[in-house]
Amino acid sequence: MAENEKVEQAAKAKKDKKSEKNAKPSFFERAGKWFRDMKSELKKVQWPTRKQTINNTLIVIACVIVVGIFIGLFDLVAQEGIRLLLGR
């Protein structure tokens, strides 16, 4: 019987180790891993220079102004068209 008990204890210890490996890590372990991964990914990013950022910002502002003018002109033309159709 002593041998059977030893074998059963060894099998139980193996099961315990397997269940520990399959256990889900705690929230804080997962959050810590996520922040470490995020930090390493951000180190790989090629950040734009100040000059590139200013240039891109000015391009976006210019495009917004041009599109705004086109929308305003279309609105005026559509408004006048509707006025002519309704006879007001």
Summary of the structure (lengths in Angstrom):
residues: 88
radius of gyration: 34.0
end to end distance: 106.1
largest distance: 106.5
contacts: 149
relative contact order: 0.04
helix: 86%
strand: 0%
